[in-house]
Amino acid sequence: MTQAAVSYQVRLLEERVGHKLFFRTGGGVRLTDIGARIAPLLSGAFDTMEEAFRAVRQETESVLTISCTVSMAANWLAPRLGAFQVTRPSLAVRLQSQNQLVDFAREDVDVALRLGHGDWPGLTSHFVMRDALRAFASPAFLAAHPPIRSVDDLLRLPRISAGDEWWSVWRGCFDAAHIEDRPTPGLRLDSQIMEMQAIMAGHGIGLLNPLFWTHDIAAGRLVSVFGETVFDHRSYWLVYPEHTGTRPKVKAFREWLLAEAAREAASDPFGNYEYPAARA
C-alpha cells in the first residue's frame, strides 16, 4: 500500500472517530492521547480476528471432504479409505455420496470423483478407471427362464431399468443395434445399489459395473448372463479446482488414489484401469 493510500485511510478513520489520532513530530508520527487509548483495543480486535482466521485455516487443512457417486463410494472407495487414513492419521476424512455434480464454488468439498470425459472447465482431472457394464442375473432367475444364447434372447426377458440409456450402449457393443428393443414396463431404479438388490431378488437382468460387486460375483449371488464386459464412453476421474492442487491434503489424497488405481490395474486382466482411447 502506498503512503498516499495509508494517509487516506487514516483520514477516513479520524473522520469516523471524530478526533485526530496522530500528530507529526520531528522524528516521525506519534499517537495522540485519543489514539493511544484506542490503539490497544483495536490491536486486541485485530489479534482476535487473526486468531479466528488461523483457526479456520487449521480446521480447513485438517479435514478432507470427498464427493463421490453413490455406487462408487459404497462399493469401491469406502472400503479402501481406511488405508488412506492410516497414512494420514491427523486428517479427518469425510465422504459425501451423491450422484449430482458438486459445485466447488458453493459447496464445502475438496475433491470429487466424477463420471465423464475429464474436461470440466476450471478443474484439474486425473483418470482413475473406465465405466464398465456387464449383464447380471440371480441364479434363481436364470433357473426360472429359458437359456440365454444371444442378445435377442436376453432382450426378451424382464430387465431392470430396461429404458435406461446404458442398455443402448450395451447393445451397441455387440453389433446388436439392429435388434428391436421394446422394453416392457418394469422397475426403473436410479442407482446401481438398488439395481443390484433387485437383480439379486430375481426381478430381472440388470447392467452393473463388475468392479463394484466383486464379492457378490465371487460368491455366486450375481451371475454374468451374456457376453463380456463392455465399456461406456465415460470414465471416473478425480477432480478438484485448479488452484487447490498444491494443498497438502489434496496432494496426499491424489497420490494415494492414483497409486491405488495403479495397483489394481496391475492385477486387472480386463482393462478397467486403462486410459480410454481418444474420442472421435
FIKOL-898638 format. One record per residue (C-alpha): residue number from 0; x, y, z. Coordinates in pm, 1 decimal, always signed. Layout:
N
VEXDO  kedo         u         v         w
VEXDO   NUM         X         Y         Z
...
END
This chain:
280
VEXDO  kedo         u         v         w
VEXDO     0      +0.0      +0.0      +0.0
VEXDO     1    +137.3    +344.0     -92.4
VEXDO     2    +192.7    +627.6    +157.7
VEXDO     3     -89.0    +823.5      -4.9
VEXDO     4    -326.7    +531.3     +39.5
VEXDO     5    -227.6    +497.4    +406.4
VEXDO     6    -282.7    +870.4    +464.0
VEXDO     7    -625.4    +846.9    +300.9
VEXDO     8    -729.0    +555.4    +523.9
VEXDO     9    -606.8    +743.8    +833.6
VEXDO    10    -818.2   +1048.0    +737.2
VEXDO    11   -1125.1    +825.6    +692.5
VEXDO    12   -1065.8    +668.4   +1034.0
VEXDO    13   -1022.0   +1007.4   +1202.4
VEXDO    14   -1342.2   +1135.0   +1041.3
VEXDO    15   -1526.5    +828.9   +1171.6
VEXDO    16   -1386.4    +870.3   +1525.8
VEXDO    17   -1419.7   +1249.3   +1525.7
VEXDO    18   -1071.0   +1307.9   +1664.8
VEXDO    19    -714.4   +1333.8   +1547.8
VEXDO    20    -533.1   +1006.9   +1607.6
VEXDO    21    -179.3   +1101.2   +1501.2
VEXDO    22     +41.9   +1407.5   +1509.1
VEXDO    23    +371.0   +1469.4   +1340.0
VEXDO    24    +696.1   +1525.7   +1528.9
VEXDO    25   +1045.4   +1590.9   +1413.0
VEXDO    26   +1114.5   +1218.5   +1432.2
VEXDO    27    +801.1   +1099.0   +1254.9
VEXDO    28    +443.5   +1030.9   +1366.2
VEXDO    29    +306.6    +968.0   +1716.6
VEXDO    30     -33.3    +877.9   +1857.4
VEXDO    31    -245.7   +1147.4   +2015.7
VEXDO    32    -397.3   +1081.6   +2358.5
VEXDO    33    -718.9    +959.7   +2192.6
VEXDO    34    -516.5    +742.8   +1954.3
VEXDO    35    -320.5    +593.4   +2244.6
VEXDO    36    -647.1    +500.0   +2419.8
VEXDO    37    -794.0    +337.0   +2109.4
VEXDO    38    -482.8    +153.3   +1987.9
VEXDO    39    -480.2    -132.6   +2247.0
VEXDO    40    -848.4    -203.3   +2186.7
VEXDO    41    -800.6    -213.3   +1810.6
VEXDO    42    -487.4    -427.5   +1841.6
VEXDO    43    -681.1    -675.2   +2053.9
VEXDO    44    -960.6    -684.4   +1798.1
VEXDO    45    -715.0    -748.2   +1514.8
VEXDO    46    -544.3   -1021.7   +1718.4
VEXDO    47    -882.9   -1187.6   +1772.7
VEXDO    48    -957.3   -1169.6   +1400.7
VEXDO    49    -618.7   -1318.1   +1313.5
VEXDO    50    -671.2   -1599.7   +1563.8
VEXDO    51   -1012.7   -1673.4   +1410.9
VEXDO    52    -864.6   -1682.5   +1060.1
VEXDO    53    -581.0   -1907.9   +1180.7
VEXDO    54    -828.9   -2147.8   +1342.6
VEXDO    55   -1033.5   -2165.7   +1023.4
VEXDO    56    -722.3   -2232.6    +815.2
VEXDO    57    -610.0   -2507.7   +1051.6
VEXDO    58    -955.9   -2667.7   +1056.0
VEXDO    59    -979.5   -2649.7    +677.1
VEXDO    60    -642.7   -2821.4    +632.6
VEXDO    61    -725.1   -3090.7    +889.5
VEXDO    62   -1043.2   -3209.1    +712.4
VEXDO    63   -1062.6   -3363.0    +363.8
VEXDO    64   -1412.1   -3371.2    +213.3
VEXDO    65   -1465.3   -3605.1     -82.6
VEXDO    66   -1770.5   -3610.2    -309.1
VEXDO    67   -1837.0   -3935.1    -495.8
VEXDO    68   -2119.2   -4109.4    -679.9
VEXDO    69   -2326.5   -4335.3    -455.1
VEXDO    70   -2231.9   -4669.4    -610.4
VEXDO    71   -1860.6   -4599.0    -633.5
VEXDO    72   -1849.9   -4453.4    -283.5
VEXDO    73   -2018.1   -4756.2    -126.7
VEXDO    74   -1851.8   -5032.7    -325.6
VEXDO    75   -1507.4   -4911.7    -431.8
VEXDO    76   -1387.0   -4604.5    -244.6
VEXDO    77   -1522.7   -4650.5    +108.9
VEXDO    78   -1367.9   -4997.7    +159.9
VEXDO    79   -1028.2   -4854.8     +64.0
VEXDO    80   -1035.8   -4525.7    +255.6
VEXDO    81    -913.0   -4689.0    +574.9
VEXDO    82    -578.2   -4749.9    +407.4
VEXDO    83    -551.9   -4380.2    +322.5
VEXDO    84    -647.4   -4283.0    +677.5
VEXDO    85    -357.9   -4492.4    +810.2
VEXDO    86    -114.9   -4284.1    +604.0
VEXDO    87    -268.4   -3955.8    +727.0
VEXDO    88    -389.3   -4018.9   +1085.2
VEXDO    89    -420.2   -3647.5   +1165.7
VEXDO    90    -651.0   -3583.4    +868.6
VEXDO    91   -1026.1   -3626.3    +916.6
VEXDO    92   -1184.4   -3771.7    +601.8
VEXDO    93   -1547.4   -3703.0    +512.7
VEXDO    94   -1708.2   -3892.4    +225.1
VEXDO    95   -2023.9   -3747.0     +70.3
VEXDO    96   -2208.6   -3980.1    -166.0
VEXDO    97   -2422.3   -3804.4    -424.6
VEXDO    98   -2492.9   -3853.2    -792.8
VEXDO    99   -2525.3   -3480.6    -863.2
VEXDO   100   -2218.0   -3293.3    -983.3
VEXDO   101   -2074.4   -3098.7    -692.0
VEXDO   102   -2029.5   -2721.1    -726.2
VEXDO   103   -1686.8   -2647.9    -578.1
VEXDO   104   -1761.3   -2274.5    -566.2
VEXDO   105   -2067.8   -2322.3    -345.6
VEXDO   106   -2010.7   -2644.8    -153.6
VEXDO   107   -1753.1   -2733.1    +110.0
VEXDO   108   -1584.9   -3008.5     -91.6
VEXDO   109   -1212.6   -3052.9    -160.0
VEXDO   110   -1206.8   -3326.8    -425.2
VEXDO   111   -1461.7   -3529.7    -618.9
VEXDO   112   -1482.7   -3848.4    -821.2
VEXDO   113   -1690.1   -3771.5   -1127.6
VEXDO   114   -1816.3   -3974.1   -1419.3
VEXDO   115   -1748.4   -3807.7   -1753.2
VEXDO   116   -1474.1   -3723.6   -2001.6
VEXDO   117   -1235.4   -3529.9   -1775.5
VEXDO   118   -1292.5   -3197.7   -1947.2
VEXDO   119   -1459.3   -2979.6   -1683.1
VEXDO   120   -1360.8   -2609.4   -1710.4
VEXDO   121   -1161.4   -2476.6   -1417.0
VEXDO   122   -1092.2   -2822.9   -1275.0
VEXDO   123    -783.4   -3042.3   -1279.7
VEXDO   124    -873.8   -3400.8   -1377.0
VEXDO   125    -692.0   -3732.4   -1325.5
VEXDO   126    -814.6   -4055.3   -1485.5
VEXDO   127    -898.6   -4329.4   -1233.6
VEXDO   128   -1093.9   -4602.0   -1414.3
VEXDO   129   -1327.6   -4669.8   -1703.2
VEXDO   130   -1700.1   -4717.7   -1650.8
VEXDO   131   -1774.5   -5083.2   -1722.5
VEXDO   132   -2105.6   -5260.3   -1790.8
VEXDO   133   -2198.0   -5625.1   -1772.8
VEXDO   134   -2534.1   -5803.9   -1766.6
VEXDO   135   -2608.9   -5995.7   -1445.4
VEXDO   136   -2892.9   -6202.9   -1303.8
VEXDO   137   -2955.5   -6411.5    -994.6
VEXDO   138   -2921.3   -6791.8   -1003.1
VEXDO   139   -3293.7   -6823.4    -923.4
VEXDO   140   -3388.2   -6600.1   -1217.3
VEXDO   141   -3174.4   -6798.7   -1459.8
VEXDO   142   -3320.3   -7127.4   -1335.1
VEXDO   143   -3673.1   -6998.7   -1395.7
VEXDO   144   -3619.4   -6874.2   -1753.6
VEXDO   145   -3502.2   -7019.1   -2087.0
VEXDO   146   -3126.9   -7027.4   -2162.3
VEXDO   147   -2976.8   -6702.5   -2292.1
VEXDO   148   -2771.7   -6766.1   -2604.9
VEXDO   149   -2797.5   -6432.2   -2784.3
VEXDO   150   -2869.3   -6063.4   -2736.0
VEXDO   151   -3217.4   -6124.6   -2874.2
VEXDO   152   -3280.2   -6392.8   -2609.9
VEXDO   153   -3176.1   -6153.6   -2334.8
VEXDO   154   -3387.9   -5863.2   -2460.1
VEXDO   155   -3699.1   -6081.2   -2445.7
VEXDO   156   -3662.4   -6133.1   -2070.3
VEXDO   157   -3752.6   -5897.7   -1781.9
VEXDO   158   -3485.2   -5635.7   -1723.9
VEXDO   159   -3410.9   -5384.0   -1452.3
VEXDO   160   -3426.1   -5021.6   -1573.9
VEXDO   161   -3489.0   -5150.2   -1927.4
VEXDO   162   -3541.2   -4799.4   -2064.5
VEXDO   163   -3208.3   -4674.4   -1935.6
VEXDO   164   -2955.2   -4539.3   -2187.3
VEXDO   165   -2696.2   -4794.1   -2069.8
VEXDO   166   -2887.1   -5070.2   -2248.4
VEXDO   167   -2834.9   -4890.3   -2580.3
VEXDO   168   -2462.3   -4865.4   -2502.9
VEXDO   169   -2453.6   -5235.0   -2414.3
VEXDO   170   -2638.6   -5341.7   -2731.5
VEXDO   171   -2412.0   -5129.2   -2948.5
VEXDO   172   -2103.9   -5313.5   -2824.7
VEXDO   173   -2243.4   -5644.9   -2953.4
VEXDO   174   -2336.4   -5520.1   -3302.3
VEXDO   175   -2696.1   -5560.0   -3192.6
VEXDO   176   -2820.0   -5210.5   -3267.3
VEXDO   177   -3036.2   -5355.7   -3546.1
VEXDO   178   -3228.2   -5571.9   -3299.0
VEXDO   179   -3550.8   -5404.6   -3198.4
VEXDO   180   -3565.3   -5336.6   -2828.2
VEXDO   181   -3911.3   -5296.5   -2682.6
VEXDO   182   -3861.0   -5273.6   -2307.7
VEXDO   183   -4161.3   -5387.1   -2109.1
VEXDO   184   -4288.2   -5180.4   -1815.0
VEXDO   185   -4098.0   -5272.2   -1502.6
VEXDO   186   -3866.0   -5145.5   -1234.1
VEXDO   187   -3679.2   -4821.9   -1308.5
VEXDO   188   -3418.3   -4751.5   -1043.5
VEXDO   189   -3168.9   -4467.0   -1017.5
VEXDO   190   -2864.3   -4629.6    -859.4
VEXDO   191   -2662.3   -4945.8    -906.1
VEXDO   192   -2710.5   -5027.9    -539.0
VEXDO   193   -3087.4   -5054.5    -583.0
VEXDO   194   -3049.5   -5230.7    -916.9
VEXDO   195   -2817.9   -5488.0    -762.1
VEXDO   196   -3072.3   -5558.3    -488.0
VEXDO   197   -3348.5   -5601.0    -747.7
VEXDO   198   -3129.8   -5836.2    -954.9
VEXDO   199   -3041.5   -6049.6    -654.0
VEXDO   200   -3410.9   -6063.9    -560.9
VEXDO   201   -3477.7   -6224.4    -900.1
VEXDO   202   -3674.7   -5938.7   -1055.5
VEXDO   203   -3479.7   -5933.7   -1381.0
VEXDO   204   -3149.7   -5888.8   -1563.2
VEXDO   205   -2955.7   -5570.7   -1497.0
VEXDO   206   -2640.7   -5391.2   -1603.0
VEXDO   207   -2379.0   -5341.2   -1333.1
VEXDO   208   -2017.2   -5235.2   -1311.1
VEXDO   209   -1844.7   -5563.4   -1212.2
VEXDO   210   -1570.0   -5374.9   -1025.9
VEXDO   211   -1827.5   -5263.8    -769.7
VEXDO   212   -1965.7   -5610.4    -695.6
VEXDO   213   -1664.8   -5842.5    -690.7
VEXDO   214   -1764.7   -6013.8    -364.3
VEXDO   215   -2120.2   -6087.9    -479.8
VEXDO   216   -1991.3   -6218.6    -813.4
VEXDO   217   -1732.2   -6440.1    -643.5
VEXDO   218   -1997.4   -6573.1    -404.9
VEXDO   219   -2229.3   -6661.8    -692.8
VEXDO   220   -2505.3   -6422.4    -589.5
VEXDO   221   -2463.4   -6236.5    -919.5
VEXDO   222   -2416.5   -6439.6   -1238.3
VEXDO   223   -2293.1   -6298.2   -1569.2
VEXDO   224   -2558.4   -6392.9   -1822.9
VEXDO   225   -2424.7   -6299.6   -2164.7
VEXDO   226   -2118.4   -6153.0   -2330.3
VEXDO   227   -1814.0   -5984.0   -2187.7
VEXDO   228   -1768.3   -5659.5   -2002.9
VEXDO   229   -1829.0   -5356.8   -2222.9
VEXDO   230   -1712.7   -5003.4   -2157.5
VEXDO   231   -1918.2   -4688.6   -2155.7
VEXDO   232   -1779.9   -4380.5   -2330.3
VEXDO   233   -1733.6   -4215.1   -1989.4
VEXDO   234   -1482.7   -4279.8   -1712.8
VEXDO   235   -1427.9   -4195.9   -1347.5
VEXDO   236   -1199.2   -3900.7   -1280.6
VEXDO   237   -1053.7   -3740.4    -970.8
VEXDO   238   -1120.4   -3366.3    -997.3
VEXDO   239   -1055.0   -3053.3    -791.6
VEXDO   240   -1024.3   -2677.6    -859.4
VEXDO   241    -705.4   -2588.2   -1043.1
VEXDO   242    -582.5   -2356.9    -765.2
VEXDO   243    -607.5   -2620.7    -488.5
VEXDO   244    -380.2   -2888.4    -633.9
VEXDO   245     -80.7   -2793.7    -417.1
VEXDO   246    -266.8   -2814.4     -85.3
VEXDO   247    -107.8   -3090.8    +123.7
VEXDO   248    -432.9   -3278.7    +186.4
VEXDO   249    -534.1   -3269.4    -182.1
VEXDO   250    -185.8   -3373.1    -292.1
VEXDO   251    -180.8   -3660.0     -40.3
VEXDO   252    -519.6   -3795.3    -148.8
VEXDO   253    -433.2   -3762.4    -518.7
VEXDO   254    -108.7   -3954.9    -480.3
VEXDO   255    -276.2   -4227.2    -274.0
VEXDO   256    -577.4   -4268.3    -505.6
VEXDO   257    -374.6   -4286.3    -826.1
VEXDO   258    -135.2   -4533.9    -663.8
VEXDO   259    -433.8   -4744.1    -557.0
VEXDO   260    -570.7   -4743.5    -912.5
VEXDO   261    -227.4   -4838.2   -1048.5
VEXDO   262    -206.4   -5125.6    -800.1
VEXDO   263    -548.3   -5252.7    -909.0
VEXDO   264    -450.2   -5217.5   -1274.8
VEXDO   265    -151.9   -5448.7   -1225.1
VEXDO   266    -384.2   -5741.7   -1145.8
VEXDO   267    -676.5   -5649.9   -1372.6
VEXDO   268    -690.1   -5851.2   -1698.9
VEXDO   269    -995.0   -5671.0   -1839.5
VEXDO   270    -860.9   -5320.9   -1899.8
VEXDO   271   -1082.8   -5145.4   -1646.3
VEXDO   272    -799.3   -4912.0   -1548.2
VEXDO   273    -663.9   -4847.2   -1897.6
VEXDO   274    -684.1   -4487.9   -2013.8
VEXDO   275    -969.4   -4467.6   -2268.7
VEXDO   276    -892.8   -4407.5   -2634.8
VEXDO   277    -942.1   -4052.6   -2752.4
VEXDO   278   -1296.6   -3980.1   -2858.1
VEXDO   279   -1360.9   -3915.9   -3223.2
END
